[in-house]
Amino acid sequence: MRTVYLGTSKFAVEVLDRLAASPHRPRLVVSRPDRPRGRGRRLQPPPVAERAAVLGIETIQPESVNGEDARRQIAAAEPAAVVICAYGALIRDPLLSEHKLLNVHPSLLPRWRGAAPIERAIEAGDEETGVTIMRPTPELDAGPMCLQRSEPIRADDDFGSLAQRLAALGGELLVETLDTHPPFRDQPDHGVTYAEKIGPADRRLDPARPAAELERRVRALNPHVGTYVDLPDGERLGVRRAAVAAGTDAVPPAALVTRGSVLLLGTARGALELLEVHPPGRRTMTAADWLRGYGSGLSS
């Protein structure tokens, strides 16, 4: 089946790889424009555009996929299906109506419609999530679905580990959909939740929240976005890995304290042990290594 693939993020790369290895190899890849990335903020192509170049697939990067020129180029590829995965922009009419569209969405719809379904599932403490193949409609992630498969969320999963498994599952379900043409069914009206986009405020580990909630937030936003705590000197200390502390003396709420080589954040309920941290302008390191250079600035 002739396909066109719309994708941008690292998550969409593995789905593209699986599609390209199938009989439904895309004739055209559509990705977002180059953007500044990295410490030097150099203009770089998105991960899907980089991968499509390696695969030798023609790629366009329009400012708007809904624009007339982009729609003309998609139509020229004569796709039997246009596949969307983590594209990062809304698809609107008339493009919505011009082709058979399939969206690879990493959640068990109708739970976690929206921009950050993997992060919000981890943060909420869900025991499972999954992938849904659905048909886009004007209402966000509310269209009919044809295939859905679950994936457990492990106690030690962060975004990186869970996203990798979901991307592999998404590629499998997409190819299965294109192979077998399963029937579509409407999403149920109950159980709808929305995965709001991750914003700057989400990155801060607010000590007014319970330690268990903050531990899940650290896993949900690492390694791609990152979380942080406020230091007494006003700097931010990135937190890459954390755990709910057990068997420690009481830690005052909102206090950042040391217990030997252990770094603890007092919270509304319990304490959060910071295991790996990312100081400003330096590499990620264990909290114990960081404390050797900064520990004098904290209470014990």
N, C-alpha and C positions, 0 to 999 in steps of 0.2 A: 504494500500500500504506500502510495506517495505521501510524504508528510513534510510539514514545516514545523520547526521547533522554536518556541519562544522561551528563553531562559537567561538568567543572569548570574546567579550566585553560585558559590561552591557546591551547595546542595544539588543544584541542577546539573552539575557536570557529570556526576555518576549516572543520573538518569539519561543524559545525552549519550554517554558511552554505551549503555545497554541498548538504547534505541538504534544507535549507529551500527551495532553488531548484529542487528536483526534484519529481516527482510524489509523493514520499514525505515531504513536509513533516511534521514532528512535530506531533502534536496536543497533546503535553505535553512539557515539558523538566523534568528533575529534576537539580538541582545541589546542591552542599554548602552548609551554612549560611554566613551572613556571618561574616567573620573580620577581626581587626585587620590593617591593611596600611599600608605606607609609614612615613615617618619619624615622623609623628604618631600612628601606631598607631590610626588611626580605623577603626571598624567599617565594612567595605565588602563589597558582594556579589562573588562570584567572577566571573571574566571571562565564563563561559558564561551566568550569570544576567543579567548586564548586556546581553549580546548578544541573548538571548531577549526581553528587554523591548523592545529596539529593533525586533526582528522581529515583535513582537506575538503571541508564543506564550506560552500559559499556562505558568507556572513554579511549581514547589514546591521547597522547600529543607528537607527533613526532617533531623532529627538522625540518623536511621538509615533508609536506603532499604529495609532489610530488615524494618522495623517494620510492624505491621498496617495503620496508617493510610496509610503511603506505598504499600504494596502495593494497598490498596483504590483509591487514586486512580489508580495506574497501570492497574489492571484496568478502571476506569471509562472510560478512554480507548479501550478495545477495540483494542489494538494487534495487528497481525499480526506485528510484530517490535519488540523492544526493543533499541535500539542503545546500546552503551557505548563511550565514548572518554575516556580520561584522567579517570575519575570520582574516583579517589583513595580508594576504600573497597571492601572485598571484598563481592561479591554472594554471598549464601548462600541455601541452601534455607530456605523453600519458593519464594522468588522465582526461583531458578535453574530450577526445574521448572515454573513457572506460565506461562511465555511462551517463544516462540522468541527466543533472545538472540544478538546478533552483537556481537563486540568488535573495535574497530579498534586493532591493536597495532603500534607503530612499530619493528618489527625483523623479521628473517627467521627466524621461529620454526623450530626450537626454540632458536636462538641468542638470547640475551638475553631470557629470560623475566624478569618482575619489574618493579620500580618505576622504574628509570632506564635504559631500553634505549638511548636516544639518547646520553646522557652516556657510558655504559660502552663503546659502540661506538667513539666518538671516542677515548676514553682508551686503549682497547686497540690503537689503530692499525689497526682494520679498514679495508679498502679499499672495502667496500660495506655497506649495510644495506638497509632497505626497510620495507614495510608488509605485515602479514598480517591478513586477515579470518578470525576464528576464533570458535568457539562456546565460551563460558566453561563450566568445570566446577569442582568443588570444589578440584582441584589447580591451583595458580597457573599461568595461561597455558599449560596443558598440553592443552587441548581440541582437537578436530579443526578443521582449517582448510579453507577453500574457495577463497580467492584469495590470491595472494602476488606481489608485484612488487618488484624491487630498485631501489636508488638509490645511485649512487656517492658515496663520502665524499671530498670534495676536500681537497687539502692545506691550504687556508686556511679550511675550514669550522669555525665554532664552533657551539655549540648553537643559537643564534638562526637562522643561515642554513640549517642542516640541518633543524631542526624545521619551518621554514616550508615547505620542499620536501616533507617527509614528510607534513605536514598536508594539503597540496594533493593529494598522491598518495592519502592515506587517504580523503579525500572522494570522489575518483574511484572508488576500488575499492569503497567502501561502496555508492554508487549503482549501480554495475555489478552488485554482488551482489544488491541488491534488485530490479534489473531482470531479471536472467537466472537467478537461483536455481541457481548452480553446485553440483555435488555436494561433499560434505565428505569429507576423507580424514584418517586419523590422522597425527599428527606422528611423524617417525622417532624411534627410541630413541637414536640417536647424535647427537652435536653439541649436546647440551643445555648451556647456560650460564645463569647467573643474574645479573641486573643489580640488585645490591643498592641499596637506597635511599641517596641521598647524605646523609652525616652530617657533623657539624662537622669531624671530622678530615680529611675529604676536601678541605676548602677550603685547608688549609695546604700550601704548596709545600715539601715536605720535601727539604732539600739532600742527604740521604743517598740520594736517588733520582737516576737519570741525567737530564741536561738534556732529552733528547728526550721522556722520559716526562712531565716537568713541563710541557713546551710543549703536549703533547696535553691534559694536565689543565686548563691555562688555557683552551684552546678548548672543552673539554667542559663547563666550569662557567660560562662567560660567554655572554651577559650576565645570566643570570637568578639565579645563585647567587653567583658570584664566588669568587676565590682570593686568597690573601695570602701575604706573607713577613713574618717577624719582623724588626723593626728593632733595632739595638743598644740603644735606650732602652726597649725593652719594648713599644712600640707596634706595631700591625699596619699594614702598607702593602698596600692592595688592589692586585691585579694584574689588569688587564683584557685586556692583550695582551702577548705575549712571543714570542721566537724563540730557537732554538738559536744561540748565538754562534759565529761563524767568524772565524778569522784574528786572534784576540786572544791576548795573553800569558796564561800559565797563571794561573788564579784559584784560590786555596786553597779546598778544600771547605768549604762552609757560610759562606764569607765573602761579604759584600755590599760590593762595591767599585765605584769609578768609574774610567772611562778617558776623561778629558775630559768630554764630555756624555753618555757611555754608562754605563748602570747595569747591573751584572752580578752574578749570583748564582752562586757556585761550587757545583758539585754533585759527586756521586760519579763522574760521567763527563761532562766538558765543562762549559761555562758557559751559563747562561740569561740572555739579554739581556731586560731588562724595558723594554717599549716604551711602554705606557700604564699609569698607576698611579692609584689612588684613595686619597688621604690621608684620614685620619679627619676627618669633618666638612667636607670640601671636595669640589669637583667633580673628575671624572676629567680628567686632564691627561697630557701627554707626560712621560716620565721626565726629559727634558732640562729642562722647565719646573719640575718638582718639585725637581730637583737645585739649581737656582739659589737655592732657599730653604733646602735642607736639606743640601746637599752637604758642608758642613764637618763634618757628623757621621759621615761615612764615610771609609774608607781609600781610597787610590788606588794 
